[in-house]
């Protein structure tokens, strides 16, 4: 069930919706010819020096998908609204990285 090499983050975006509220959107793609387990995701929000400012981990149940399995050859869109308290330092947020993994 766990074949992380078969799971791709096909596209992603991280955007500000309003102060301290952001949206992470991405598409998980299973490139295998068989079903695989839904991975966890790690979001790292970075500052202007590419240093991690905030890190969050989302397990399969957090992703809001109807199943914990990615069907063979399928694509599954994920969209998460996130409260990120920046204490007035929202300008520090310059980028992000998303990593799929199995805990």
TIMI-2910 file (N, C-alpha, C, CB; in pm, 1 decimal, decimal comma, always signed):
<rs>
+----------+----------+----------+----------+----------+----------+----------+----------+----------+----------+----------+----------+------+
!      n_x !      n_y !      n_z !     ca_x !     ca_y !     ca_z !      c_x !      c_y !      c_z !     cb_x !     cb_y !     cb_z ! resn !
+----------+----------+----------+----------+----------+----------+----------+----------+----------+----------+----------+----------+------+
!    +79,9 !   -120,3 !     +0,0 !     +0,0 !     +0,0 !     +0,0 !    +84,2 !   +126,8 !     +0,0 !    -90,9 !     -0,2 !   +118,1 !  Unk !
!   +201,8 !   +120,2 !    +56,9 !   +286,3 !   +240,0 !    +66,6 !   +392,1 !   +238,0 !    -42,1 !   +352,8 !   +249,6 !   +205,8 !  Unk !
!   +371,9 !   +320,6 !   -143,0 !   +466,8 !   +335,0 !   -254,0 !   +484,8 !   +484,1 !   -279,2 !   +416,7 !   +260,3 !   -384,2 !  Unk !
!   +560,3 !   +551,1 !   -195,1 !   +573,2 !   +695,8 !   -205,1 !   +631,3 !   +739,3 !   -338,6 !   +659,2 !   +747,7 !    -92,9 !  Unk !
!   +712,5 !   +654,0 !   -401,1 !   +768,8 !   +689,5 !   -531,7 !   +661,0 !   +699,2 !   -640,0 !   +874,1 !   +586,8 !   -572,9 !  Unk !
!   +542,9 !   +645,4 !   -613,3 !   +432,0 !   +649,7 !   -709,1 !   +338,9 !   +768,0 !   -685,9 !   +352,9 !   +521,2 !   -701,8 !  Unk !
!   +359,4 !   +841,1 !   -577,7 !   +272,7 !   +954,2 !   -544,3 !   +343,1 !  +1084,5 !   -580,7 !   +234,7 !   +952,8 !   -393,3 !  Unk !
!   +279,5 !  +1161,1 !   -667,1 !   +334,0 !  +1290,3 !   -709,0 !   +243,1 !  +1402,9 !   -663,3 !   +352,3 !  +1295,1 !   -861,6 !  Unk !
!   +303,7 !  +1514,4 !   -626,9 !   +227,7 !  +1637,2 !   -609,2 !   +233,8 !  +1705,9 !   -744,7 !   +285,3 !  +1729,3 !   -491,1 !  Unk !
!   +123,7 !  +1693,9 !   -819,1 !   +121,4 !  +1735,9 !   -959,2 !   +121,0 !  +1887,8 !   -973,4 !     -0,1 !  +1677,4 !  -1029,1 !  Unk !
!    +52,8 !  +1955,9 !   -886,8 !    +51,5 !  +2101,4 !   -888,7 !    +14,8 !  +2148,1 !   -748,8 !    -48,4 !  +2157,4 !   -996,2 !  Unk !
!    +57,4 !  +2267,7 !   -713,8 !    +23,8 !  +2320,0 !   -581,4 !    +24,2 !  +2471,8 !   -584,0 !   +122,5 !  +2267,8 !   -475,0 !  Unk !
!    -47,7 !  +2529,4 !   -488,2 !    -46,1 !  +2674,0 !   -468,8 !    -71,8 !  +2702,9 !   -321,5 !   -152,2 !  +2744,7 !   -559,4 !  Unk !
!    -21,6 !  +2816,9 !   -276,1 !    -39,2 !  +2862,1 !   -138,5 !    -71,4 !  +3009,4 !   -148,1 !    +88,8 !  +2835,0 !    -48,6 !  Unk !
!   -192,1 !  +3047,1 !   -107,3 !   -233,9 !  +3186,0 !   -125,4 !   -301,7 !  +3240,4 !     +0,0 !   -328,1 !  +3197,8 !   -245,1 !  Unk !
!   -288,5 !  +3369,7 !    +16,3 !   -349,7 !  +3438,4 !   +129,5 !   -494,5 !  +3470,2 !    +95,7 !   -271,7 !  +3567,8 !   +165,4 !  Unk !
!   -585,9 !  +3430,0 !   +184,5 !   -727,3 !  +3459,5 !   +165,1 !   -765,9 !  +3588,5 !   +236,4 !   -813,5 !  +3343,3 !   +215,2 !  Unk !
!   -716,8 !  +3603,0 !   +357,8 !   -737,2 !  +3722,9 !   +439,8 !   -632,1 !  +3717,9 !   +550,8 !   -885,5 !  +3730,4 !   +499,2 !  Unk !
!   -621,7 !  +3820,0 !   +634,7 !   -517,5 !  +3818,0 !   +737,7 !   -520,3 !  +3688,3 !   +818,9 !   -533,6 !  +3937,9 !   +831,1 !  Unk !
!   -407,3 !  +3622,5 !   +825,9 !   -387,1 !  +3498,8 !   +901,8 !   -465,0 !  +3378,4 !   +849,6 !   -424,3 !  +3522,0 !  +1043,4 !  Unk !
!   -523,8 !  +3387,3 !   +731,2 !   -593,2 !  +3271,9 !   +670,7 !   -536,8 !  +3250,3 !   +530,3 !   -749,9 !  +3294,8 !   +665,5 !  Unk !
!   -489,7 !  +3129,4 !   +505,6 !   -426,7 !  +3092,7 !   +379,2 !   -492,0 !  +2967,2 !   +323,4 !   -274,9 !  +3071,2 !   +397,7 !  Unk !
!   -476,5 !  +2945,6 !   +193,8 !   -527,4 !  +2824,4 !   +131,2 !   -412,4 !  +2750,6 !    +64,3 !   -638,8 !  +2857,3 !    +28,6 !  Unk !
!   -400,7 !  +2621,9 !    +98,8 !   -308,4 !  +2531,5 !    +31,5 !   -392,0 !  +2444,3 !    -60,6 !   -225,0 !  +2445,0 !   +134,1 !  Unk !
!   -361,4 !  +2449,0 !   -188,4 !   -430,1 !  +2366,4 !   -287,4 !   -325,6 !  +2284,8 !   -361,7 !   -514,3 !  +2453,7 !   -386,3 !  Unk !
!   -357,3 !  +2157,9 !   -385,2 !   -265,3 !  +2072,3 !   -459,6 !   -340,5 !  +1954,8 !   -518,3 !   -150,8 !  +2023,0 !   -369,5 !  Unk !
!   -274,7 !  +1885,4 !   -608,2 !   -329,4 !  +1764,0 !   -666,5 !   -232,5 !  +1650,4 !   -640,5 !   -356,1 !  +1781,1 !   -818,4 !  Unk !
!   -282,7 !  +1544,2 !   -577,3 !   -203,5 !  +1422,9 !   -555,9 !   -232,0 !  +1328,1 !   -670,8 !   -236,3 !  +1355,9 !   -417,7 !  Unk !
!   -127,7 !  +1276,0 !   -730,6 !   -141,9 !  +1186,3 !   -845,5 !    -75,0 !  +1053,1 !   -814,8 !    -80,9 !  +1249,6 !   -973,5 !  Unk !
!   -147,4 !   +944,1 !   -839,4 !    -92,4 !   +809,4 !   -824,4 !    -48,3 !   +762,1 !   -962,2 !   -197,2 !   +710,5 !   -760,7 !  Unk !
!    +80,7 !   +745,5 !   -982,6 !   +133,0 !   +702,0 !  -1112,0 !   +145,9 !   +550,5 !  -1122,1 !   +267,5 !   +765,9 !  -1137,1 !  Unk !
!   +113,4 !   +478,5 !  -1014,4 !   +126,3 !   +332,3 !  -1013,0 !     +8,3 !   +266,1 !  -1082,7 !   +137,5 !   +280,8 !   -869,0 !  Unk !
!    +27,5 !   +143,7 !  -1119,8 !    -77,6 !    +64,1 !  -1181,0 !   -164,9 !     -4,7 !  -1078,3 !    -18,0 !    -37,9 !  -1273,0 !  Unk !
!   -146,2 !    +29,0 !   -951,7 !   -227,3 !    -27,6 !   -843,9 !   -260,1 !    +81,9 !   -742,5 !   -153,2 !   -146,2 !   -774,9 !  Unk !
!   -358,0 !    +56,1 !   -657,1 !   -395,0 !   +150,6 !   -553,0 !   -280,6 !   +165,8 !   -453,5 !   -523,4 !   +105,2 !   -481,4 !  Unk !
!   -266,9 !   +286,7 !   -396,1 !   -168,2 !   +311,0 !   -291,6 !   -235,6 !   +386,8 !   -177,2 !    -45,8 !   +390,7 !   -347,3 !  Unk !
!   -175,1 !   +376,8 !    -60,0 !   -226,2 !   +448,4 !    +56,5 !   -207,5 !   +598,8 !    +38,6 !   -155,6 !   +400,3 !   +185,0 !  Unk !
!   -303,5 !   +675,0 !    +87,8 !   -293,7 !   +820,0 !    +85,9 !   -182,0 !   +862,3 !   +181,3 !   -429,6 !   +886,3 !   +125,1 !  Unk !
!    -88,1 !   +943,7 !   +135,4 !    +22,5 !   +983,4 !   +222,8 !    -16,8 !  +1099,0 !   +314,4 !   +144,3 !  +1022,5 !   +139,4 !  Unk !
!    +70,1 !  +1128,7 !   +408,7 !    +60,7 !  +1251,3 !   +486,8 !   +130,5 !  +1361,5 !   +407,0 !   +124,7 !  +1234,0 !   +630,3 !  Unk !
!   +104,2 !  +1486,2 !   +442,5 !   +168,2 !  +1599,6 !   +375,8 !   +235,5 !  +1687,6 !   +479,7 !    +65,3 !  +1681,2 !   +293,6 !  Unk !
!   +354,1 !  +1736,4 !   +445,3 !   +422,5 !  +1833,6 !   +529,2 !   +427,6 !  +1965,2 !   +453,2 !   +565,9 !  +1784,8 !   +568,4 !  Unk !
!   +374,5 !  +2071,3 !   +513,7 !   +381,1 !  +2205,9 !   +458,1 !   +485,3 !  +2283,7 !   +536,0 !   +242,2 !  +2276,9 !   +463,3 !  Unk !
!   +582,6 !  +2338,3 !   +465,7 !   +683,4 !  +2426,2 !   +525,4 !   +667,3 !  +2563,2 !   +461,8 !   +829,7 !  +2370,4 !   +504,9 !  Unk !
!   +632,4 !  +2661,7 !   +542,0 !   +620,0 !  +2799,8 !   +495,8 !   +754,1 !  +2866,6 !   +521,9 !   +501,3 !  +2876,4 !   +568,1 !  Unk !
!   +809,3 !  +2931,3 !   +420,5 !   +944,1 !  +2986,3 !   +430,4 !   +944,3 !  +3139,3 !   +426,7 !  +1030,6 !  +2932,0 !   +317,9 !  Unk !
!  +1052,7 !  +3195,4 !   +479,3 !  +1069,3 !  +3340,4 !   +479,5 !  +1156,3 !  +3383,6 !   +361,7 !  +1131,4 !  +3387,9 !   +612,7 !  Unk !
!  +1195,4 !  +3509,0 !   +360,5 !  +1271,8 !  +3562,9 !   +247,4 !  +1411,9 !  +3503,5 !   +234,4 !  +1282,7 !  +3712,3 !   +260,7 !  Unk !
!  +1464,8 !  +3440,7 !   +340,2 !  +1595,0 !  +3372,3 !   +333,9 !  +1577,1 !  +3221,3 !   +311,1 !  +1675,1 !  +3397,2 !   +464,4 !  Unk !
!  +1457,4 !  +3179,4 !   +273,6 !  +1422,2 !  +3039,3 !   +249,9 !  +1436,7 !  +2953,2 !   +375,8 !  +1509,0 !  +2982,4 !   +138,9 !  Unk !
!  +1424,5 !  +3016,7 !   +490,6 !  +1425,7 !  +2945,6 !   +618,4 !  +1281,5 !  +2912,8 !   +657,6 !  +1496,1 !  +3030,6 !   +729,8 !  Unk !
!  +1262,0 !  +2796,8 !   +717,4 !  +1126,8 !  +2756,0 !   +755,5 !  +1075,5 !  +2846,2 !   +866,9 !  +1124,1 !  +2607,8 !   +800,1 !  Unk !
!   +961,0 !  +2906,2 !   +841,4 !   +894,9 !  +2998,0 !   +933,4 !   +789,2 !  +2921,8 !  +1013,5 !   +830,8 !  +3117,3 !   +856,4 !  Unk !
!   +715,5 !  +2834,7 !   +945,0 !   +609,4 !  +2753,4 !  +1005,2 !   +610,3 !  +2618,2 !   +936,3 !   +468,6 !  +2822,6 !   +992,6 !  Unk !
!   +591,3 !  +2512,7 !  +1014,0 !   +582,4 !  +2377,7 !   +956,9 !   +457,9 !  +2310,8 !  +1013,6 !   +711,4 !  +2292,8 !   +988,3 !  Unk !
!   +380,2 !  +2249,5 !   +923,3 !   +261,1 !  +2175,1 !   +964,9 !   +258,1 !  +2042,1 !   +892,2 !   +131,2 !  +2256,0 !   +936,9 !  Unk !
!   +208,7 !  +1939,6 !   +962,3 !   +191,5 !  +1807,0 !   +903,8 !    +43,8 !  +1774,5 !   +903,8 !   +272,6 !  +1698,9 !   +981,4 !  Unk !
!     -3,0 !  +1722,9 !   +791,1 !   -142,4 !  +1683,0 !   +776,1 !   -146,0 !  +1533,5 !   +744,6 !   -213,9 !  +1766,5 !   +664,0 !  Unk !
!   -211,4 !  +1456,4 !   +830,8 !   -225,7 !  +1313,3 !   +805,4 !   -341,9 !  +1292,4 !   +709,8 !   -247,6 !  +1234,1 !   +937,7 !  Unk !
!   -355,4 !  +1172,0 !   +657,2 !   -455,9 !  +1140,8 !   +555,6 !   -595,5 !  +1188,2 !   +596,5 !   -458,1 !   +990,9 !   +528,9 !  Unk !
!   -632,3 !  +1168,7 !   +722,3 !   -766,3 !  +1209,4 !   +767,7 !   -788,1 !  +1360,2 !   +762,8 !   -789,6 !  +1160,5 !   +908,8 !  Unk !
!   -681,9 !  +1439,7 !   +766,0 !   -691,6 !  +1586,1 !   +762,0 !   -718,7 !  +1639,9 !   +621,9 !   -564,2 !  +1647,5 !   +815,5 !  Unk !
!   -698,2 !  +1558,5 !   +519,5 !   -700,4 !  +1607,8 !   +381,6 !   -839,7 !  +1622,4 !   +321,7 !   -620,7 !  +1516,7 !   +295,7 !  Unk !
!   -940,4 !  +1570,8 !   +388,4 !  -1077,7 !  +1588,3 !   +341,8 !  -1114,0 !  +1507,2 !   +219,0 !  -1101,5 !  +1730,4 !   +313,1 !  Unk !
!  -1039,9 !  +1402,1 !   +192,1 !  -1071,1 !  +1316,7 !    +77,5 !  -1163,7 !  +1203,7 !   +122,0 !   -941,1 !  +1259,3 !    +13,8 !  Unk !
!  -1246,3 !  +1151,2 !    +30,2 !  -1343,6 !  +1048,8 !    +68,5 !  -1282,9 !   +913,1 !   +101,6 !  -1442,1 !  +1031,7 !    -40,8 !  Unk !
!  -1156,9 !   +891,1 !    +70,6 !  -1093,9 !   +761,9 !    +92,6 !   -950,1 !   +782,2 !   +137,4 !  -1099,7 !   +675,6 !    -34,7 !  Unk !
!   -894,8 !   +683,0 !   +204,7 !   -753,5 !   +688,2 !   +243,1 !   -668,9 !   +612,4 !   +141,8 !   -732,9 !   +629,7 !   +384,6 !  Unk !
!   -727,1 !   +586,9 !    +25,2 !   -658,6 !   +515,2 !    -82,7 !   -659,8 !   +602,6 !   -207,5 !   -726,1 !   +376,5 !   -110,9 !  Unk !
!   -545,7 !   +610,5 !   -276,4 !   -539,7 !   +674,3 !   -408,2 !   -550,4 !   +563,2 !   -511,4 !   -406,9 !   +758,8 !   -427,3 !  Unk !
!   -655,0 !   +567,3 !   -589,8 !   -677,1 !   +463,5 !   -690,6 !   -567,6 !   +468,9 !   -796,8 !   -816,2 !   +479,7 !   -756,1 !  Unk !
!   -541,3 !   +355,0 !   -858,2 !   -439,8 !   +344,2 !   -963,1 !   -463,8 !   +449,2 !  -1071,3 !   -440,0 !   +202,5 !  -1024,7 !  Unk !
!   -360,9 !   +525,7 !  -1104,3 !   -367,8 !   +624,8 !  -1211,2 !   -456,5 !   +744,7 !  -1183,5 !   -414,5 !   +559,9 !  -1333,3 !  Unk !
!   -499,1 !   +763,6 !  -1060,2 !   -595,0 !   +870,5 !  -1030,6 !   -526,5 !  +1000,0 !   -988,1 !   -690,5 !   +825,6 !   -921,7 !  Unk !
!   -604,8 !  +1106,8 !   -990,9 !   -564,6 !  +1237,3 !   -939,2 !   -668,1 !  +1280,2 !   -837,3 !   -550,4 !  +1343,2 !  -1053,7 !  Unk !
!   -622,7 !  +1332,9 !   -724,7 !   -712,8 !  +1377,2 !   -618,3 !   -678,3 !  +1520,0 !   -577,5 !   -704,6 !  +1282,3 !   -496,1 !  Unk !
!   -770,7 !  +1614,1 !   -600,1 !   -744,9 !  +1751,7 !   -557,2 !   -764,1 !  +1765,4 !   -406,6 !   -837,2 !  +1849,9 !   -631,8 !  Unk !
!   -675,8 !  +1843,6 !   -344,6 !   -681,5 !  +1872,0 !   -201,6 !   -681,1 !  +2023,5 !   -185,2 !   -561,3 !  +1805,3 !   -124,1 !  Unk !
!   -768,2 !  +2073,5 !    -98,6 !   -772,2 !  +2216,4 !    -69,7 !   -794,0 !  +2233,5 !    +80,2 !   -884,5 !  +2288,5 !   -152,1 !  Unk !
!   -701,6 !  +2301,0 !   +145,0 !   -706,5 !  +2320,8 !   +289,5 !   -700,7 !  +2468,7 !   +322,3 !   -591,6 !  +2246,2 !   +358,8 !  Unk !
!   -796,9 !  +2517,0 !   +401,0 !   -791,5 !  +2653,1 !   +454,0 !   -718,1 !  +2645,3 !   +586,9 !   -935,9 !  +2716,3 !   +470,8 !  Unk !
!   -616,8 !  +2730,2 !   +603,7 !   -530,5 !  +2723,0 !   +720,8 !   -527,0 !  +2854,9 !   +795,3 !   -390,2 !  +2682,7 !   +680,6 !  Unk !
!   -543,7 !  +2848,6 !   +925,2 !   -520,8 !  +2964,7 !  +1010,2 !   -373,6 !  +2964,6 !  +1047,8 !   -612,8 !  +2962,8 !  +1137,6 !  Unk !
!   -303,3 !  +3066,5 !  +1006,7 !   -161,5 !  +3079,5 !  +1038,8 !   -142,3 !  +3214,5 !  +1106,5 !    -71,2 !  +3066,2 !   +910,2 !  Unk !
!   -118,4 !  +3211,0 !  +1235,0 !    -98,5 !  +3333,2 !  +1310,8 !    +42,1 !  +3385,3 !  +1285,3 !   -122,1 !  +3309,4 !  +1461,7 !  Unk !
!    +48,4 !  +3502,5 !  +1227,6 !   +179,3 !  +3561,1 !  +1195,1 !   +215,6 !  +3675,1 !  +1288,9 !   +180,5 !  +3611,2 !  +1051,3 !  Unk !
!   +125,9 !  +3710,2 !  +1381,3 !   +150,7 !  +3818,7 !  +1477,0 !   +199,1 !  +3945,3 !  +1407,2 !   +253,3 !  +3774,7 !  +1581,5 !  Unk !
!   +135,0 !  +3978,5 !  +1295,7 !   +171,2 !  +4098,5 !  +1221,5 !   +292,3 !  +4083,7 !  +1133,2 !   +194,4 !  +4208,4 !  +1315,0 !  Unk !
!   +343,7 !  +3961,3 !  +1118,9 !   +463,8 !  +3939,1 !  +1037,8 !   +432,2 !  +3866,3 !   +907,2 !   +566,6 !  +3859,4 !  +1117,3 !  Unk !
!   +317,1 !  +3888,6 !   +850,1 !   +277,9 !  +3819,9 !   +726,8 !   +376,9 !  +3846,3 !   +613,5 !   +137,8 !  +3863,6 !   +684,4 !  Unk !
!   +444,9 !  +3959,7 !   +616,2 !   +542,7 !  +3990,2 !   +511,4 !   +662,3 !  +3896,2 !   +515,7 !   +590,3 !  +4133,9 !   +524,4 !  Unk !
!   +681,6 !  +3825,1 !   +627,3 !   +790,5 !  +3726,3 !   +635,9 !   +764,6 !  +3606,2 !   +546,3 !   +808,8 !  +3679,7 !   +780,2 !  Unk !
!   +638,0 !  +3578,5 !   +516,8 !   +604,5 !  +3462,3 !   +435,6 !   +640,1 !  +3492,1 !   +290,0 !   +453,5 !  +3425,4 !   +449,9 !  Unk !
!   +736,6 !  +3415,3 !   +238,1 !   +784,0 !  +3438,6 !   +101,8 !   +764,7 !  +3318,2 !    +10,8 !   +929,3 !  +3476,5 !   +104,4 !  Unk !
!   +748,1 !  +3198,6 !    +66,8 !   +734,2 !  +3079,3 !    -15,4 !   +685,3 !  +2961,9 !    +67,1 !   +866,2 !  +3044,9 !    -82,2 !  Unk !
!   +683,5 !  +2846,1 !     +3,9 !   +638,5 !  +2725,4 !    +72,6 !   +695,3 !  +2603,3 !     +1,9 !   +483,5 !  +2718,7 !    +77,8 !  Unk !
!   +694,9 !  +2492,8 !    +73,9 !   +730,6 !  +2362,4 !    +17,3 !   +629,0 !  +2261,4 !    +69,4 !   +878,6 !  +2320,2 !    +55,2 !  Unk !
!   +595,0 !  +2164,2 !    -14,4 !   +503,2 !  +2057,3 !    +26,7 !   +571,9 !  +1924,4 !     -5,1 !   +362,3 !  +2068,9 !    -46,8 !  Unk !
!   +567,3 !  +1835,2 !    +91,8 !   +629,2 !  +1705,2 !    +80,2 !   +526,4 !  +1598,2 !   +115,1 !   +753,6 !  +1694,8 !   +171,1 !  Unk !
!   +513,6 !  +1495,1 !    +31,9 !   +428,5 !  +1380,3 !    +62,0 !   +516,7 !  +1272,6 !   +123,6 !   +354,7 !  +1327,4 !    -66,7 !  Unk !
!   +468,9 !  +1208,0 !   +229,6 !   +546,4 !  +1102,6 !   +295,9 !   +451,8 !  +1008,3 !   +370,0 !   +650,7 !  +1163,8 !   +394,2 !  Unk !
!   +504,0 !   +894,5 !   +404,6 !   +431,5 !   +800,5 !   +489,9 !   +492,6 !   +804,1 !   +628,4 !   +434,9 !   +656,2 !   +431,5 !  Unk !
!   +411,4 !   +835,4 !   +729,9 !   +464,6 !   +838,5 !   +866,5 !   +496,7 !   +699,7 !   +918,2 !   +365,9 !   +905,8 !   +959,8 !  Unk !
+----------+----------+----------+----------+----------+----------+----------+----------+----------+----------+----------+----------+------+
</rs>
